[in-house]
């Protein structure tokens, strides 16, 4: 696991930090940490339905924010638990960032999925994406 939860950041929310060697890995790990907050047993999520996600933003941190919000949207609007399988990120030569991702999952089944916290949103509190000597780091706080 290349993410860890932060106990001292928020009282009523869930915070975590992700470290990865590359941007695609950072986005995948951030998405997995988000899903793990909501579902105890991610191994029980069947990858029957594939969803393609395409996003763009002028700022890299806001691209991650939008990506995580998109996963929350699918959970809320379509009751889908999605596990991210592929992420591609490109920097636009004229400025900005583009993301193409593929996630797979299934509709929530309370008889099989051990649901825990219901994430409402990704907050901007302490939200950060930064390049480090080892690669990349993100800090995320979720409103539950």
Number of C-alpha atoms within 10 A of each C-alpha: 8 12 18 13 16 14 11 8 15 14 8 9 15 21 26 20 20 23 25 21 14 14 22 19 19 23 29 23 21 28 22 19 22 24 25 16 19 19 20 14 14 18 10 14 20 14 17 10 13 15 15 12 15 15 15 20 18 14 15 20 17 17 21 27 22 16 24 22 19 16 21 24 15 15 21 14 8 12 14 21 27 28 25 24 14 15 19 14 19 13 15 12 7 7 10 14 19 18 20 16 19 16 20 19 20 19 18 18 14 8 7 10 18 14 18 12 15 16 19 14 17 23 15 14 14 13 19 17 23 12 14 11 7 10 14 19 22 23 22 26 23 22 17 14
